[in-house]
């Protein structure tokens, strides 16, 4: 029987990769330090597989897609640095068990025979490998379903891990509002900061219900890609729980909010 050993909310700005960010990394040193700490904690928890919920893979409107490649690799070519590459082993076995659990529950999920890593996976993977993690990685693309349905998927994924022989850590790859400053990627909105404050506070309180019921108008105005992956993570932790959160850092110097938060078993 497997178990859930760790949960992590990780931002995914490519500028955290040294070849891309260069000196700009000093501007997000709190995020870098927090990710190094969290990656070390995750590696020490002893997972066989890290499941990463990502908003930058093959996102579907109505189906959660589980990447079932055995050997995964990707590069930062879309950021003009194709020579910056990452690779890891996939976990087709766990992918099959997750999709089987979803089918039993009537939940729309499918395996995708894809082997490419997106930056939503590669940025946290950079820190995991730096902390010595060499196990399997299973990317799962978010779907544009309701948050309560994505929470249900997280529960099913944790159930699948429990009936497998894997110890599993779950990572929500999540950037917050993209509208924090006048020069932000999605333009400025004063509601961007309000979204980030509210989400950070809900994570600190371990208020999963509050996140699942998050104000969708505010989320839309904030220009975020955090809620989908975070509620999938919270569903997994709720199924396996209890877990205790710790927000290690939050900052947004380039107009996008970056939160790092870890979840450890409460016992």
C-alpha positions as CSV (number, residue, x, y, z in Angstrom):
1,X,0.0,0.0,0.0
2,X,1.2,3.5,-0.9
3,X,0.9,6.7,1.1
4,X,0.9,10.4,0.6
5,X,4.1,11.8,2.1
6,X,4.2,15.6,1.2
7,X,2.3,18.4,-0.5
8,X,3.8,21.5,-2.1
9,X,2.5,24.7,-3.8
10,X,5.3,25.8,-6.2
11,X,5.4,28.8,-8.5
12,X,6.9,28.2,-11.9
13,X,8.6,31.4,-13.2
14,X,11.3,30.4,-15.7
15,X,13.5,33.3,-14.3
16,X,14.2,31.0,-11.4
17,X,16.4,28.9,-13.7
18,X,19.9,30.4,-13.5
19,X,20.5,30.4,-17.3
20,X,17.3,32.3,-17.8
21,X,17.0,34.6,-14.8
22,X,20.6,35.5,-14.3
23,X,20.9,38.5,-11.9
24,X,17.1,38.8,-11.7
25,X,17.1,35.8,-9.4
26,X,18.3,38.1,-6.7
27,X,15.0,40.0,-6.9
28,X,13.1,36.8,-6.1
29,X,15.6,35.4,-3.6
30,X,12.8,34.7,-1.0
31,X,11.1,32.4,-3.5
32,X,14.3,30.7,-4.4
33,X,15.2,30.1,-0.8
34,X,11.7,28.8,0.0
35,X,11.8,26.4,-2.9
36,X,15.2,25.1,-1.9
37,X,13.8,24.5,1.6
38,X,10.6,22.9,0.3
39,X,12.4,20.7,-2.2
40,X,14.7,19.4,0.5
41,X,11.7,18.6,2.7
42,X,10.0,16.8,-0.2
43,X,13.0,14.8,-1.0
44,X,13.5,13.8,2.6
45,X,9.9,12.6,2.9
46,X,10.9,9.7,0.6
47,X,8.5,9.7,-2.3
48,X,8.8,7.1,-5.1
49,X,6.8,9.4,-7.4
50,X,6.1,13.2,-7.5
51,X,2.8,14.0,-9.1
52,X,2.8,17.5,-10.5
53,X,-0.5,19.3,-11.4
54,X,0.4,21.8,-14.1
55,X,-1.6,24.5,-16.0
56,X,0.9,24.6,-18.9
57,X,0.6,21.1,-20.3
58,X,-2.1,19.7,-22.6
59,X,-5.0,21.4,-20.9
60,X,-8.5,20.2,-21.8
61,X,-11.9,21.8,-21.1
62,X,-13.5,18.6,-19.9
63,X,-10.9,15.9,-19.3
64,X,-8.0,15.7,-16.9
65,X,-5.0,14.4,-18.9
66,X,-2.4,12.3,-17.2
67,X,1.0,12.1,-19.0
68,X,1.9,8.5,-19.2
69,X,5.4,8.6,-20.9
70,X,8.1,6.5,-19.3
71,X,10.9,8.8,-20.1
72,X,10.1,12.5,-19.9
73,X,12.2,15.5,-21.1
74,X,11.7,19.1,-22.0
75,X,13.6,22.3,-22.7
76,X,13.2,26.1,-22.5
77,X,13.1,26.6,-26.3
78,X,10.0,28.8,-26.0
79,X,12.1,31.1,-23.8
80,X,14.9,31.1,-26.4
81,X,17.1,28.7,-24.6
82,X,16.6,25.2,-26.1
83,X,19.9,24.1,-24.7
84,X,18.5,24.3,-21.1
85,X,17.0,20.8,-20.7
86,X,15.5,18.7,-18.0
87,X,14.7,14.9,-18.0
88,X,13.3,12.4,-15.6
89,X,11.5,9.1,-15.5
90,X,7.8,9.0,-15.8
91,X,5.3,6.7,-14.0
92,X,3.0,4.9,-16.5
93,X,2.0,2.4,-13.8
94,X,0.6,5.1,-11.5
95,X,-1.0,6.9,-14.4
96,X,-2.9,3.8,-15.3
97,X,-4.1,3.3,-11.7
98,X,-5.3,7.0,-11.5
99,X,-7.2,6.8,-14.7
100,X,-8.7,3.4,-13.6
101,X,-9.9,5.0,-10.3
102,X,-11.4,7.9,-12.3
103,X,-13.3,5.5,-14.6
104,X,-14.7,3.6,-11.7
105,X,-16.0,7.0,-10.3
106,X,-17.3,8.2,-13.7
107,X,-14.8,11.1,-13.7
108,X,-13.4,12.3,-17.1
109,X,-9.7,11.4,-17.1
110,X,-7.4,10.0,-19.8
111,X,-3.8,8.9,-20.3
112,X,-1.8,10.8,-22.8
113,X,1.2,9.1,-24.4
114,X,3.2,12.3,-24.2
115,X,6.8,12.7,-23.0
116,X,7.4,16.4,-23.1
117,X,7.8,18.5,-19.9
118,X,6.4,22.0,-19.7
119,X,7.8,24.8,-17.6
120,X,5.1,24.3,-15.0
121,X,6.9,21.0,-14.3
122,X,10.5,21.9,-15.1
123,X,10.8,24.8,-12.7
124,X,9.8,22.8,-9.6
125,X,11.8,19.8,-11.0
126,X,14.9,22.1,-11.1
127,X,14.7,22.4,-7.4
128,X,13.7,18.8,-6.7
129,X,16.7,17.5,-8.6
130,X,18.9,20.1,-6.9
131,X,17.8,18.6,-3.6
132,X,18.8,15.1,-4.7
133,X,15.4,13.8,-5.8
134,X,15.9,11.2,-8.6
135,X,12.6,9.4,-8.5
136,X,9.7,9.3,-11.0
137,X,7.6,12.3,-12.0
138,X,4.0,12.1,-13.2
139,X,2.7,15.4,-14.8
140,X,-1.1,15.9,-14.7
141,X,-2.6,18.7,-16.8
142,X,-5.3,20.7,-15.1
143,X,-8.7,20.8,-16.9
144,X,-11.1,23.7,-17.1
145,X,-13.6,22.0,-14.9
146,X,-15.3,23.5,-11.9
147,X,-13.1,23.7,-8.8
148,X,-15.2,21.2,-6.9
149,X,-14.7,18.7,-9.7
150,X,-11.0,19.2,-9.7
151,X,-11.0,18.7,-6.0
152,X,-12.7,15.4,-6.6
153,X,-10.0,14.4,-9.0
154,X,-7.4,15.1,-6.4
155,X,-9.2,12.7,-4.0
156,X,-9.3,10.0,-6.7
157,X,-5.5,10.5,-7.4
158,X,-4.8,10.0,-3.7
159,X,-7.0,7.0,-3.6
160,X,-5.1,5.6,-6.6
161,X,-1.8,6.2,-4.8
162,X,-3.0,4.5,-1.7
163,X,-3.9,1.3,-3.6
164,X,-0.6,1.3,-5.5
165,X,2.8,0.5,-4.1
166,X,4.0,4.1,-4.4
167,X,4.8,6.7,-1.8
168,X,3.7,9.9,-3.5
169,X,4.2,13.6,-3.1
170,X,1.8,16.0,-4.8
171,X,2.9,19.4,-6.2
172,X,0.6,22.1,-7.4
173,X,2.5,24.2,-9.9
174,X,0.8,27.6,-9.5
175,X,1.5,31.2,-10.3
176,X,-0.9,33.6,-8.7
177,X,-2.2,36.9,-10.1
178,X,-0.5,38.1,-13.2
179,X,-1.8,41.7,-12.7
180,X,0.0,43.0,-9.7
181,X,1.8,46.0,-11.2
182,X,1.5,48.4,-14.2
183,X,4.1,46.4,-16.1
184,X,2.6,43.0,-15.3
185,X,2.2,40.4,-18.1
186,X,-1.6,40.6,-18.1
187,X,-1.8,44.4,-17.4
188,X,-2.6,46.0,-14.0
189,X,-5.7,45.4,-11.9
190,X,-6.0,46.5,-8.2
191,X,-7.9,43.3,-7.6
192,X,-4.8,41.2,-8.4
193,X,-3.3,41.9,-5.0
194,X,-6.6,41.3,-3.3
195,X,-6.8,37.9,-4.9
196,X,-3.3,37.0,-3.8
197,X,-3.9,38.2,-0.2
198,X,-7.1,36.2,0.1
199,X,-5.5,33.0,-1.4
200,X,-2.5,33.2,0.9
201,X,-4.7,33.7,3.9
202,X,-6.9,30.7,3.0
203,X,-3.8,28.5,2.6
204,X,-2.5,29.6,6.0
205,X,-5.8,28.7,7.6
206,X,-5.9,25.4,5.8
207,X,-9.3,26.4,4.5
208,X,-9.8,24.0,1.6
209,X,-13.5,24.7,1.4
210,X,-12.9,28.4,1.1
211,X,-10.5,27.8,-1.8
212,X,-12.9,25.5,-3.6
213,X,-15.6,28.2,-3.2
214,X,-13.3,31.0,-4.2
215,X,-14.9,34.1,-5.8
216,X,-14.7,33.3,-9.5
217,X,-15.2,36.9,-10.6
218,X,-12.2,38.0,-8.5
219,X,-10.1,35.0,-9.8
220,X,-10.9,36.0,-13.4
221,X,-10.0,39.6,-12.8
222,X,-6.7,38.7,-11.2
223,X,-5.5,36.8,-14.3
224,X,-4.2,33.8,-12.3
225,X,-3.3,30.2,-13.0
226,X,-3.2,28.9,-9.4
227,X,-6.7,27.7,-8.3
228,X,-7.0,24.7,-10.6
229,X,-3.8,23.0,-9.5
230,X,-4.1,24.0,-5.9
231,X,-7.6,22.5,-5.5
232,X,-6.4,19.3,-7.1
233,X,-3.6,19.2,-4.5
234,X,-6.0,20.0,-1.7
235,X,-8.3,17.2,-2.8
236,X,-5.5,14.7,-2.7
237,X,-4.4,15.9,0.8
238,X,-8.0,15.8,2.1
239,X,-8.3,12.2,1.0
240,X,-5.1,11.2,2.7
241,X,-5.0,13.8,5.5
242,X,-4.7,15.5,7.8
243,X,-1.9,17.7,6.6
244,X,-0.6,20.9,8.1
245,X,0.3,23.9,5.8
246,X,3.2,26.3,6.1
247,X,3.5,29.3,3.8
248,X,7.2,29.7,3.4
249,X,7.2,32.8,1.2
250,X,5.1,35.1,-1.0
251,X,6.3,37.9,-3.3
252,X,5.5,39.5,-6.6
253,X,8.2,41.9,-7.8
254,X,7.6,41.4,-11.5
255,X,3.8,41.7,-11.4
256,X,3.1,38.0,-10.9
257,X,2.5,36.5,-7.4
258,X,4.7,33.7,-6.3
259,X,3.7,31.6,-3.2
260,X,5.6,28.7,-1.8
261,X,3.7,26.5,0.7
262,X,4.4,23.1,2.0
263,X,2.0,20.5,3.5
264,X,3.3,17.9,5.9
265,X,1.4,15.1,7.6
266,X,-0.1,16.4,10.8
267,X,1.0,13.4,12.8
